Amino acid sequence: MAEQVLNIGGMTCQGCVNSVTRVLQALPGVESVAVSLEKSEARVRYDPSRVAPDAFRQAVQQAGFEVR
Ligand SMILES: [Cu+2]
């Protein structure tokens, strides 16, 4: 397993946290997601043979948030 921390812009409430968590968790190869509103970050544990961090970025952006 690998871990990637994404810096996310635009999250303002628990609903945003839930949205980001949901889109990341939906990706194949993602094992776990921990999103922090205070730190504006998402910590993703994933299988690097199944998914690449580029997919995280795209999923978060498509959900309407920025990845810094
Ligand atoms: Cu929100």
N, CA, C, O and the ligand as a Tripos MOL2 file, in Angstrom:
@<TRIPOS>MOLECULE
protein
  273   271    69     0     0
PROTEIN
NO_CHARGES

@<TRIPOS>ATOM
      1 N           0.8370   -1.1950    0.0000 N.3       1 MET1
      2 CA          0.0000    0.0000    0.0000 C.3       1 MET1
      3 C           0.8760    1.2510    0.0000 C.2       1 MET1
      4 O           1.9530    1.2880    0.5960 O.2       1 MET1
      5 N           0.3810    2.2520   -0.6790 N.am      2 ALA2
      6 CA          1.0740    3.5380   -0.6890 C.3       2 ALA2
      7 C           0.1370    4.5670   -0.0820 C.2       2 ALA2
      8 O          -1.0660    4.3410    0.0420 O.2       2 ALA2
      9 N           0.7080    5.6950    0.2900 N.am      3 GLU3
     10 CA         -0.1150    6.7450    0.8640 C.3       3 GLU3
     11 C           0.1960    8.0660    0.1820 C.2       3 GLU3
     12 O           1.3480    8.3850   -0.1100 O.2       3 GLU3
     13 N          -0.8680    8.8250   -0.0640 N.am      4 GLN4
     14 CA         -0.7110   10.1170   -0.7160 C.3       4 GLN4
     15 C          -1.5340   11.1270    0.0550 C.2       4 GLN4
     16 O          -2.6800   10.8560    0.4150 O.2       4 GLN4
     17 N          -0.9590   12.2900    0.3120 N.am      5 VAL5
     18 CA         -1.7200   13.3580    0.9660 C.3       5 VAL5
     19 C          -2.0000   14.4350   -0.0670 C.2       5 VAL5
     20 O          -1.0860   14.9720   -0.6930 O.2       5 VAL5
     21 N          -3.2860   14.7430   -0.2340 N.am      6 LEU6
     22 CA         -3.6980   15.7760   -1.1790 C.3       6 LEU6
     23 C          -4.0970   17.0160   -0.4060 C.2       6 LEU6
     24 O          -4.7980   16.9340    0.6020 O.2       6 LEU6
     25 N          -3.6510   18.1560   -0.8820 N.am      7 ASN7
     26 CA         -4.0680   19.4250   -0.3060 C.3       7 ASN7
     27 C          -5.2800   19.9050   -1.0760 C.2       7 ASN7
     28 O          -5.1990   20.1270   -2.2840 O.2       7 ASN7
     29 N          -6.3980   20.0690   -0.3970 N.am      8 ILE8
     30 CA         -7.6500   20.3430   -1.0970 C.3       8 ILE8
     31 C          -8.2040   21.7110   -0.7360 C.2       8 ILE8
     32 O          -8.2680   22.0880    0.4350 O.2       8 ILE8
     33 N          -8.6000   22.4430   -1.7650 N.am      9 GLY9
     34 CA         -9.1880   23.7560   -1.5540 C.3       9 GLY9
     35 C         -10.6920   23.7170   -1.7970 C.2       9 GLY9
     36 O         -11.1690   22.9820   -2.6620 O.2       9 GLY9
     37 N         -11.4390   24.5140   -1.0290 N.am     10 GLY10
     38 CA        -12.8660   24.6670   -1.2780 C.3      10 GLY10
     39 C         -13.7650   23.8890   -0.3420 C.2      10 GLY10
     40 O         -14.9880   23.9530   -0.4690 O.2      10 GLY10
     41 N         -13.1870   23.1540    0.5990 N.am     11 MET11
     42 CA        -14.0190   22.4250    1.5570 C.3      11 MET11
     43 C         -14.4030   23.3640    2.7030 C.2      11 MET11
     44 O         -13.5390   23.9470    3.3570 O.2      11 MET11
     45 N         -15.7030   23.5010    2.9350 N.am     12 THR12
     46 CA        -16.1490   24.4410    3.9670 C.3      12 THR12
     47 C         -16.9600   23.7980    5.0860 C.2      12 THR12
     48 O         -17.1690   24.4180    6.1290 O.2      12 THR12
     49 N         -17.4140   22.5810    4.8870 N.am     13 CYS13
     50 CA        -18.2510   21.9600    5.9200 C.3      13 CYS13
     51 C         -18.1320   20.4440    5.8530 C.2      13 CYS13
     52 O         -17.4150   19.8890    5.0200 O.2      13 CYS13
     53 N         -18.8710   19.7850    6.7710 N.am     14 GLN14
     54 CA        -18.7960   18.3270    6.8190 C.3      14 GLN14
     55 C         -19.3670   17.6940    5.5440 C.2      14 GLN14
     56 O         -18.9700   16.5920    5.1640 O.2      14 GLN14
     57 N         -20.2880   18.3870    4.8960 N.am     15 GLY15
     58 CA        -20.8380   17.8820    3.6410 C.3      15 GLY15
     59 C         -19.7570   17.7840    2.5700 C.2      15 GLY15
     60 O         -19.7160   16.8220    1.8030 O.2      15 GLY15
     61 N         -18.8870   18.7850    2.5240 N.am     16 CYS16
     62 CA        -17.7690   18.7720    1.5760 C.3      16 CYS16
     63 C         -16.8320   17.6090    1.8960 C.2      16 CYS16
     64 O         -16.3660   16.9040    1.0010 O.2      16 CYS16
     65 N         -16.5680   17.4260    3.1710 N.am     17 VAL17
     66 CA        -15.7030   16.3290    3.6000 C.3      17 VAL17
     67 C         -16.2880   15.0010    3.1300 C.2      17 VAL17
     68 O         -15.5740   14.1350    2.6240 O.2      17 VAL17
     69 N         -17.6010   14.8570    3.3070 N.am     18 ASN18
     70 CA        -18.2590   13.6250    2.8860 C.3      18 ASN18
     71 C         -18.1680   13.4240    1.3790 C.2      18 ASN18
     72 O         -17.9380   12.3090    0.9130 O.2      18 ASN18
     73 N         -18.3490   14.5080    0.6110 N.am     19 SER19
     74 CA        -18.2810   14.4060   -0.8490 C.3      19 SER19
     75 C         -16.8990   13.9630   -1.2980 C.2      19 SER19
     76 O         -16.7640   13.0670   -2.1320 O.2      19 SER19
     77 N         -15.8770   14.5940   -0.7440 N.am     20 VAL20
     78 CA        -14.5000   14.2620   -1.1310 C.3      20 VAL20
     79 C         -14.1910   12.8120   -0.7510 C.2      20 VAL20
     80 O         -13.5910   12.0640   -1.5230 O.2      20 VAL20
     81 N         -14.6160   12.4370    0.4530 N.am     21 THR21
     82 CA        -14.3840   11.0620    0.9020 C.3      21 THR21
     83 C         -15.0490   10.0760   -0.0520 C.2      21 THR21
     84 O         -14.4540    9.0720   -0.4410 O.2      21 THR21
     85 N         -16.2810   10.3770   -0.4170 N.am     22 ARG22
     86 CA        -17.0530    9.4580   -1.2560 C.3      22 ARG22
     87 C         -16.4120    9.2740   -2.6290 C.2      22 ARG22
     88 O         -16.2680    8.1440   -3.0940 O.2      22 ARG22
     89 N         -16.0250   10.3710   -3.2840 N.am     23 VAL23
     90 CA        -15.4820   10.2260   -4.6430 C.3      23 VAL23
     91 C         -14.1340    9.5040   -4.6250 C.2      23 VAL23
     92 O         -13.8130    8.7590   -5.5510 O.2      23 VAL23
     93 N         -13.3550    9.7240   -3.5780 N.am     24 LEU24
     94 CA        -12.0550    9.0460   -3.5150 C.3      24 LEU24
     95 C         -12.2340    7.5630   -3.2090 C.2      24 LEU24
     96 O         -11.5630    6.7080   -3.7860 O.2      24 LEU24
     97 N         -13.1470    7.2800   -2.2960 N.am     25 GLN25
     98 CA        -13.3530    5.8870   -1.9190 C.3      25 GLN25
     99 C         -13.9430    5.0640   -3.0570 C.2      25 GLN25
    100 O         -13.7950    3.8430   -3.0930 O.2      25 GLN25
    101 N         -14.6160    5.7460   -3.9900 N.am     26 ALA26
    102 CA        -15.2420    5.0390   -5.1140 C.3      26 ALA26
    103 C         -14.2220    4.5510   -6.1360 C.2      26 ALA26
    104 O         -14.5500    3.7240   -6.9860 O.2      26 ALA26
    105 N         -12.9990    5.0490   -6.0660 N.am     27 LEU27
    106 CA        -11.9990    4.6610   -7.0620 C.3      27 LEU27
    107 C         -11.4730    3.2590   -6.7720 C.2      27 LEU27
    108 O         -11.1500    2.9360   -5.6290 O.2      27 LEU27
    109 N         -11.3870    2.4260   -7.8130 N.am     28 PRO28
    110 CA        -10.8370    1.0920   -7.6020 C.3      28 PRO28
    111 C          -9.3770    1.1840   -7.1570 C.2      28 PRO28
    112 O          -8.6060    1.9730   -7.7020 O.2      28 PRO28
    113 N          -9.0120    0.3930   -6.1910 N.am     29 GLY29
    114 CA         -7.6380    0.4050   -5.7180 C.3      29 GLY29
    115 C          -7.4170    1.2790   -4.5030 C.2      29 GLY29
    116 O          -6.3450    1.2520   -3.8990 O.2      29 GLY29
    117 N          -8.4350    2.0640   -4.1390 N.am     30 VAL30
    118 CA         -8.3200    2.9050   -2.9440 C.3      30 VAL30
    119 C          -8.7650    2.0960   -1.7300 C.2      30 VAL30
    120 O          -9.8770    1.5690   -1.6870 O.2      30 VAL30
    121 N          -7.8790    2.0120   -0.7530 N.am     31 GLU31
    122 CA         -8.1830    1.2060    0.4230 C.3      31 GLU31
    123 C          -8.8750    2.0220    1.5090 C.2      31 GLU31
    124 O          -9.8800    1.5890    2.0740 O.2      31 GLU31
    125 N          -8.3320    3.2050    1.7970 N.am     32 SER32
    126 CA         -8.9800    4.0210    2.8120 C.3      32 SER32
    127 C          -8.7180    5.4960    2.5520 C.2      32 SER32
    128 O          -7.7230    5.8710    1.9310 O.2      32 SER32
    129 N          -9.6270    6.3180    3.0390 N.am     33 VAL33
    130 CA         -9.5450    7.7610    2.8430 C.3      33 VAL33
    131 C          -9.8310    8.4470    4.1720 C.2      33 VAL33
    132 O         -10.8160    8.1290    4.8390 O.2      33 VAL33
    133 N          -8.9770    9.3820    4.5550 N.am     34 ALA34
    134 CA         -9.2380   10.1870    5.7520 C.3      34 ALA34
    135 C          -9.1460   11.6460    5.3480 C.2      34 ALA34
    136 O          -8.0810   12.1240    4.9580 O.2      34 ALA34
    137 N         -10.2630   12.3530    5.4430 N.am     35 VAL35
    138 CA        -10.3000   13.7620    5.0390 C.3      35 VAL35
    139 C         -10.3990   14.6400    6.2790 C.2      35 VAL35
    140 O         -11.2290   14.4020    7.1560 O.2      35 VAL35
    141 N          -9.5490   15.6500    6.3420 N.am     36 SER36
    142 CA         -9.5750   16.6020    7.4540 C.3      36 SER36
    143 C          -9.9890   17.9760    6.9570 C.2      36 SER36
    144 O          -9.3430   18.5580    6.0850 O.2      36 SER36
    145 N         -11.0700   18.4840    7.5220 N.am     37 LEU37
    146 CA        -11.5380   19.8250    7.1740 C.3      37 LEU37
    147 C         -10.5690   20.8860    7.7150 C.2      37 LEU37
    148 O         -10.2710   21.8630    7.0280 O.2      37 LEU37
    149 N         -10.0830   20.6920    8.9400 N.am     38 GLU38
    150 CA         -9.1760   21.6540    9.5770 C.3      38 GLU38
    151 C          -7.8890   21.8160    8.7750 C.2      38 GLU38
    152 O          -7.4010   22.9300    8.5850 O.2      38 GLU38
    153 N          -7.3480   20.6970    8.3090 N.am     39 LYS39
    154 CA         -6.0680   20.7410    7.5920 C.3      39 LYS39
    155 C          -6.2510   20.9130    6.0910 C.2      39 LYS39
    156 O          -5.2710   21.0860    5.3660 O.2      39 LYS39
    157 N          -7.4970   20.8670    5.6130 N.am     40 SER40
    158 CA         -7.7800   20.9180    4.1780 C.3      40 SER40
    159 C          -6.9920   19.8640    3.4250 C.2      40 SER40
    160 O          -6.3660   20.1480    2.4040 O.2      40 SER40
    161 N          -7.0300   18.6630    3.9320 N.am     41 GLU41
    162 CA         -6.2950   17.6110    3.2390 C.3      41 GLU41
    163 C          -7.0250   16.2850    3.2600 C.2      41 GLU41
    164 O          -7.8820   16.0160    4.1010 O.2      41 GLU41
    165 N          -6.6370   15.4610    2.2790 N.am     42 ALA42
    166 CA         -7.1490   14.0960    2.2040 C.3      42 ALA42
    167 C          -5.9550   13.1490    2.1940 C.2      42 ALA42
    168 O          -5.0150   13.3100    1.4140 O.2      42 ALA42
    169 N          -6.0160   12.1760    3.0640 N.am     43 ARG43
    170 CA         -4.9580   11.1780    3.1510 C.3      43 ARG43
    171 C          -5.5160    9.8820    2.5540 C.2      43 ARG43
    172 O          -6.4860    9.3200    3.0610 O.2      43 ARG43
    173 N          -4.8970    9.4270    1.4880 N.am     44 VAL44
    174 CA         -5.4300    8.2790    0.7490 C.3      44 VAL44
    175 C          -4.4450    7.1150    0.8080 C.2      44 VAL44
    176 O          -3.2730    7.2620    0.4610 O.2      44 VAL44
    177 N          -4.9250    5.9780    1.2440 N.am     45 ARG45
    178 CA         -4.1160    4.7540    1.1730 C.3      45 ARG45
    179 C          -4.6000    3.9500   -0.0190 C.2      45 ARG45
    180 O          -5.7970    3.7080   -0.1670 O.2      45 ARG45
    181 N          -3.6730    3.5380   -0.8650 N.am     46 TYR46
    182 CA         -4.0930    2.9180   -2.1170 C.3      46 TYR46
    183 C          -3.0750    1.8830   -2.5900 C.2      46 TYR46
    184 O          -1.9330    1.8260   -2.1370 O.2      46 TYR46
    185 N          -3.5570    1.0720   -3.5270 N.am     47 ASP47
    186 CA         -2.7120    0.0590   -4.1420 C.3      47 ASP47
    187 C          -2.1360    0.6430   -5.4340 C.2      47 ASP47
    188 O          -2.8720    0.8260   -6.4030 O.2      47 ASP47
    189 N          -0.8360    0.9390   -5.4650 N.am     48 PRO48
    190 CA         -0.2470    1.6280   -6.6290 C.3      48 PRO48
    191 C          -0.2820    0.8040   -7.9140 C.2      48 PRO48
    192 O          -0.0620    1.3500   -8.9950 O.2      48 PRO48
    193 N          -0.5500   -0.4760   -7.8190 N.am     49 SER49
    194 CA         -0.6570   -1.2690   -9.0430 C.3      49 SER49
    195 C          -2.0490   -1.1370   -9.6670 C.2      49 SER49
    196 O          -2.2750   -1.5830  -10.7920 O.2      49 SER49
    197 N          -2.9770   -0.5240   -8.9320 N.am     50 ARG50
    198 CA         -4.3510   -0.4140   -9.4410 C.3      50 ARG50
    199 C          -4.7940    1.0120   -9.7190 C.2      50 ARG50
    200 O          -5.6900    1.2330  -10.5330 O.2      50 ARG50
    201 N          -4.1790    1.9820   -9.0540 N.am     51 VAL51
    202 CA         -4.6220    3.3610   -9.2380 C.3      51 VAL51
    203 C          -3.4360    4.2990   -9.0210 C.2      51 VAL51
    204 O          -2.5290    3.9990   -8.2450 O.2      51 VAL51
    205 N          -3.4550    5.4320   -9.7140 N.am     52 ALA52
    206 CA         -2.3690    6.4080   -9.5860 C.3      52 ALA52
    207 C          -2.9300    7.7140   -9.0280 C.2      52 ALA52
    208 O          -4.1070    8.0180   -9.2230 O.2      52 ALA52
    209 N          -2.0930    8.4850   -8.3390 N.am     53 PRO53
    210 CA         -2.5410    9.7280   -7.7210 C.3      53 PRO53
    211 C          -3.2130   10.6990   -8.6880 C.2      53 PRO53
    212 O          -4.0110   11.5340   -8.2630 O.2      53 PRO53
    213 N          -2.9110   10.6040   -9.9600 N.am     54 ASP54
    214 CA         -3.5750   11.4390  -10.9530 C.3      54 ASP54
    215 C          -5.0940   11.2650  -10.9130 C.2      54 ASP54
    216 O          -5.8460   12.2190  -11.1110 O.2      54 ASP54
    217 N          -5.5250   10.0430  -10.6550 N.am     55 ALA55
    218 CA         -6.9610    9.7430  -10.5850 C.3      55 ALA55
    219 C          -7.5950   10.4210   -9.3710 C.2      55 ALA55
    220 O          -8.7650   10.8030   -9.4170 O.2      55 ALA55
    221 N          -6.8420   10.5710   -8.2970 N.am     56 PHE56
    222 CA         -7.3730   11.2420   -7.0960 C.3      56 PHE56
    223 C          -7.6590   12.6910   -7.4220 C.2      56 PHE56
    224 O          -8.7220   13.2290   -7.1130 O.2      56 PHE56
    225 N          -6.6790   13.3010   -8.0530 N.am     57 ARG57
    226 CA         -6.7760   14.7080   -8.4450 C.3      57 ARG57
    227 C          -8.0230   14.9420   -9.3220 C.2      57 ARG57
    228 O          -8.8050   15.8620   -9.0830 O.2      57 ARG57
    229 N          -8.1790   14.1010  -10.3200 N.am     58 GLN58
    230 CA         -9.3130   14.2470  -11.2420 C.3      58 GLN58
    231 C         -10.6440   14.0740  -10.5280 C.2      58 GLN58
    232 O         -11.5850   14.8340  -10.7550 O.2      58 GLN58
    233 N         -10.7140   13.0700   -9.6630 N.am     59 ALA59
    234 CA        -11.9730   12.7900   -8.9650 C.3      59 ALA59
    235 C         -12.3550   13.9620   -8.0660 C.2      59 ALA59
    236 O         -13.5210   14.3530   -8.0140 O.2      59 ALA59
    237 N         -11.3820   14.5170   -7.3660 N.am     60 VAL60
    238 CA        -11.6560   15.6350   -6.4550 C.3      60 VAL60
    239 C         -12.0720   16.8700   -7.2490 C.2      60 VAL60
    240 O         -12.9920   17.5850   -6.8530 O.2      60 VAL60
    241 N         -11.3990   17.1180   -8.3620 N.am     61 GLN61
    242 CA        -11.7370   18.2730   -9.1900 C.3      61 GLN61
    243 C         -13.1360   18.1270   -9.8000 C.2      61 GLN61
    244 O         -13.8960   19.0930   -9.8710 O.2      61 GLN61
    245 N         -13.4610   16.9160  -10.2350 N.am     62 GLN62
    246 CA        -14.7900   16.6930  -10.8070 C.3      62 GLN62
    247 C         -15.8840   16.8790   -9.7700 C.2      62 GLN62
    248 O         -17.0190   17.2090  -10.1130 O.2      62 GLN62
    249 N         -15.5520   16.6700   -8.5120 N.am     63 ALA63
    250 CA        -16.5320   16.8690   -7.4430 C.3      63 ALA63
    251 C         -16.6590   18.3520   -7.0850 C.2      63 ALA63
    252 O         -17.4910   18.7180   -6.2540 O.2      63 ALA63
    253 N         -15.8480   19.2000   -7.7010 N.am     64 GLY64
    254 CA        -15.9950   20.6390   -7.5200 C.3      64 GLY64
    255 C         -15.0070   21.2760   -6.5560 C.2      64 GLY64
    256 O         -15.2170   22.4040   -6.1110 O.2      64 GLY64
    257 N         -13.9340   20.5680   -6.2290 N.am     65 PHE65
    258 CA        -12.9330   21.1220   -5.3180 C.3      65 PHE65
    259 C         -11.6000   21.2710   -6.0280 C.2      65 PHE65
    260 O         -11.3660   20.6880   -7.0870 O.2      65 PHE65
    261 N         -10.7430   22.0600   -5.4220 N.am     66 GLU66
    262 CA         -9.4110   22.2610   -5.9970 C.3      66 GLU66
    263 C          -8.4160   21.3230   -5.3370 C.2      66 GLU66
    264 O          -8.5300   21.0000   -4.1540 O.2      66 GLU66
    265 N          -7.4380   20.8930   -6.1240 N.am     67 VAL67
    266 CA         -6.2970   20.1890   -5.5570 C.3      67 VAL67
    267 C          -5.1020   21.1060   -5.7580 C.2      67 VAL67
    268 O          -4.7370   21.4420   -6.8840 O.2      67 VAL67
    269 N          -4.5040   21.5020   -4.6450 N.am     68 ARG68
    270 CA         -3.4060   22.4670   -4.7230 C.3      68 ARG68
    271 C          -2.0800   21.7530   -4.8980 C.2      68 ARG68
    272 O          -1.0370   22.4010   -4.9840 O.2      68 ARG68
    273 CU        -19.6220   21.8540    2.4010 Cu       69 CU69
@<TRIPOS>BOND
     1     1     2 1
     2     2     3 1
     3     3     4 2
     4     3     5 am
     5     5     6 1
     6     6     7 1
     7     7     8 2
     8     7     9 am
     9     9    10 1
    10    10    11 1
    11    11    12 2
    12    11    13 am
    13    13    14 1
    14    14    15 1
    15    15    16 2
    16    15    17 am
    17    17    18 1
    18    18    19 1
    19    19    20 2
    20    19    21 am
    21    21    22 1
    22    22    23 1
    23    23    24 2
    24    23    25 am
    25    25    26 1
    26    26    27 1
    27    27    28 2
    28    27    29 am
    29    29    30 1
    30    30    31 1
    31    31    32 2
    32    31    33 am
    33    33    34 1
    34    34    35 1
    35    35    36 2
    36    35    37 am
    37    37    38 1
    38    38    39 1
    39    39    40 2
    40    39    41 am
    41    41    42 1
    42    42    43 1
    43    43    44 2
    44    43    45 am
    45    45    46 1
    46    46    47 1
    47    47    48 2
    48    47    49 am
    49    49    50 1
    50    50    51 1
    51    51    52 2
    52    51    53 am
    53    53    54 1
    54    54    55 1
    55    55    56 2
    56    55    57 am
    57    57    58 1
    58    58    59 1
    59    59    60 2
    60    59    61 am
    61    61    62 1
    62    62    63 1
    63    63    64 2
    64    63    65 am
    65    65    66 1
    66    66    67 1
    67    67    68 2
    68    67    69 am
    69    69    70 1
    70    70    71 1
    71    71    72 2
    72    71    73 am
    73    73    74 1
    74    74    75 1
    75    75    76 2
    76    75    77 am
    77    77    78 1
    78    78    79 1
    79    79    80 2
    80    79    81 am
    81    81    82 1
    82    82    83 1
    83    83    84 2
    84    83    85 am
    85    85    86 1
    86    86    87 1
    87    87    88 2
    88    87    89 am
    89    89    90 1
    90    90    91 1
    91    91    92 2
    92    91    93 am
    93    93    94 1
    94    94    95 1
    95    95    96 2
    96    95    97 am
    97    97    98 1
    98    98    99 1
    99    99   100 2
   100    99   101 am
   101   101   102 1
   102   102   103 1
   103   103   104 2
   104   103   105 am
   105   105   106 1
   106   106   107 1
   107   107   108 2
   108   107   109 am
   109   109   110 1
   110   110   111 1
   111   111   112 2
   112   111   113 am
   113   113   114 1
   114   114   115 1
   115   115   116 2
   116   115   117 am
   117   117   118 1
   118   118   119 1
   119   119   120 2
   120   119   121 am
   121   121   122 1
   122   122   123 1
   123   123   124 2
   124   123   125 am
   125   125   126 1
   126   126   127 1
   127   127   128 2
   128   127   129 am
   129   129   130 1
   130   130   131 1
   131   131   132 2
   132   131   133 am
   133   133   134 1
   134   134   135 1
   135   135   136 2
   136   135   137 am
   137   137   138 1
   138   138   139 1
   139   139   140 2
   140   139   141 am
   141   141   142 1
   142   142   143 1
   143   143   144 2
   144   143   145 am
   145   145   146 1
   146   146   147 1
   147   147   148 2
   148   147   149 am
   149   149   150 1
   150   150   151 1
   151   151   152 2
   152   151   153 am
   153   153   154 1
   154   154   155 1
   155   155   156 2
   156   155   157 am
   157   157   158 1
   158   158   159 1
   159   159   160 2
   160   159   161 am
   161   161   162 1
   162   162   163 1
   163   163   164 2
   164   163   165 am
   165   165   166 1
   166   166   167 1
   167   167   168 2
   168   167   169 am
   169   169   170 1
   170   170   171 1
   171   171   172 2
   172   171   173 am
   173   173   174 1
   174   174   175 1
   175   175   176 2
   176   175   177 am
   177   177   178 1
   178   178   179 1
   179   179   180 2
   180   179   181 am
   181   181   182 1
   182   182   183 1
   183   183   184 2
   184   183   185 am
   185   185   186 1
   186   186   187 1
   187   187   188 2
   188   187   189 am
   189   189   190 1
   190   190   191 1
   191   191   192 2
   192   191   193 am
   193   193   194 1
   194   194   195 1
   195   195   196 2
   196   195   197 am
   197   197   198 1
   198   198   199 1
   199   199   200 2
   200   199   201 am
   201   201   202 1
   202   202   203 1
   203   203   204 2
   204   203   205 am
   205   205   206 1
   206   206   207 1
   207   207   208 2
   208   207   209 am
   209   209   210 1
   210   210   211 1
   211   211   212 2
   212   211   213 am
   213   213   214 1
   214   214   215 1
   215   215   216 2
   216   215   217 am
   217   217   218 1
   218   218   219 1
   219   219   220 2
   220   219   221 am
   221   221   222 1
   222   222   223 1
   223   223   224 2
   224   223   225 am
   225   225   226 1
   226   226   227 1
   227   227   228 2
   228   227   229 am
   229   229   230 1
   230   230   231 1
   231   231   232 2
   232   231   233 am
   233   233   234 1
   234   234   235 1
   235   235   236 2
   236   235   237 am
   237   237   238 1
   238   238   239 1
   239   239   240 2
   240   239   241 am
   241   241   242 1
   242   242   243 1
   243   243   244 2
   244   243   245 am
   245   245   246 1
   246   246   247 1
   247   247   248 2
   248   247   249 am
   249   249   250 1
   250   250   251 1
   251   251   252 2
   252   251   253 am
   253   253   254 1
   254   254   255 1
   255   255   256 2
   256   255   257 am
   257   257   258 1
   258   258   259 1
   259   259   260 2
   260   259   261 am
   261   261   262 1
   262   262   263 1
   263   263   264 2
   264   263   265 am
   265   265   266 1
   266   266   267 1
   267   267   268 2
   268   267   269 am
   269   269   270 1
   270   270   271 1
   271   271   272 2
@<TRIPOS>SUBSTRUCTURE
     1 MET1         2 RESIDUE 1 A MET
     2 ALA2         6 RESIDUE 1 A ALA
     3 GLU3        10 RESIDUE 1 A GLU
     4 GLN4        14 RESIDUE 1 A GLN
     5 VAL5        18 RESIDUE 1 A VAL
     6 LEU6        22 RESIDUE 1 A LEU
     7 ASN7        26 RESIDUE 1 A ASN
     8 ILE8        30 RESIDUE 1 A ILE
     9 GLY9        34 RESIDUE 1 A GLY
    10 GLY10       38 RESIDUE 1 A GLY
    11 MET11       42 RESIDUE 1 A MET
    12 THR12       46 RESIDUE 1 A THR
    13 CYS13       50 RESIDUE 1 A CYS
    14 GLN14       54 RESIDUE 1 A GLN
    15 GLY15       58 RESIDUE 1 A GLY
    16 CYS16       62 RESIDUE 1 A CYS
    17 VAL17       66 RESIDUE 1 A VAL
    18 ASN18       70 RESIDUE 1 A ASN
    19 SER19       74 RESIDUE 1 A SER
    20 VAL20       78 RESIDUE 1 A VAL
    21 THR21       82 RESIDUE 1 A THR
    22 ARG22       86 RESIDUE 1 A ARG
    23 VAL23       90 RESIDUE 1 A VAL
    24 LEU24       94 RESIDUE 1 A LEU
    25 GLN25       98 RESIDUE 1 A GLN
    26 ALA26      102 RESIDUE 1 A ALA
    27 LEU27      106 RESIDUE 1 A LEU
    28 PRO28      110 RESIDUE 1 A PRO
    29 GLY29      114 RESIDUE 1 A GLY
    30 VAL30      118 RESIDUE 1 A VAL
    31 GLU31      122 RESIDUE 1 A GLU
    32 SER32      126 RESIDUE 1 A SER
    33 VAL33      130 RESIDUE 1 A VAL
    34 ALA34      134 RESIDUE 1 A ALA
    35 VAL35      138 RESIDUE 1 A VAL
    36 SER36      142 RESIDUE 1 A SER
    37 LEU37      146 RESIDUE 1 A LEU
    38 GLU38      150 RESIDUE 1 A GLU
    39 LYS39      154 RESIDUE 1 A LYS
    40 SER40      158 RESIDUE 1 A SER
    41 GLU41      162 RESIDUE 1 A GLU
    42 ALA42      166 RESIDUE 1 A ALA
    43 ARG43      170 RESIDUE 1 A ARG
    44 VAL44      174 RESIDUE 1 A VAL
    45 ARG45      178 RESIDUE 1 A ARG
    46 TYR46      182 RESIDUE 1 A TYR
    47 ASP47      186 RESIDUE 1 A ASP
    48 PRO48      190 RESIDUE 1 A PRO
    49 SER49      194 RESIDUE 1 A SER
    50 ARG50      198 RESIDUE 1 A ARG
    51 VAL51      202 RESIDUE 1 A VAL
    52 ALA52      206 RESIDUE 1 A ALA
    53 PRO53      210 RESIDUE 1 A PRO
    54 ASP54      214 RESIDUE 1 A ASP
    55 ALA55      218 RESIDUE 1 A ALA
    56 PHE56      222 RESIDUE 1 A PHE
    57 ARG57      226 RESIDUE 1 A ARG
    58 GLN58      230 RESIDUE 1 A GLN
    59 ALA59      234 RESIDUE 1 A ALA
    60 VAL60      238 RESIDUE 1 A VAL
    61 GLN61      242 RESIDUE 1 A GLN
    62 GLN62      246 RESIDUE 1 A GLN
    63 ALA63      250 RESIDUE 1 A ALA
    64 GLY64      254 RESIDUE 1 A GLY
    65 PHE65      258 RESIDUE 1 A PHE
    66 GLU66      262 RESIDUE 1 A GLU
    67 VAL67      266 RESIDUE 1 A VAL
    68 ARG68      270 RESIDUE 1 A ARG
    69 CU69       273 GROUP 0 **** ****
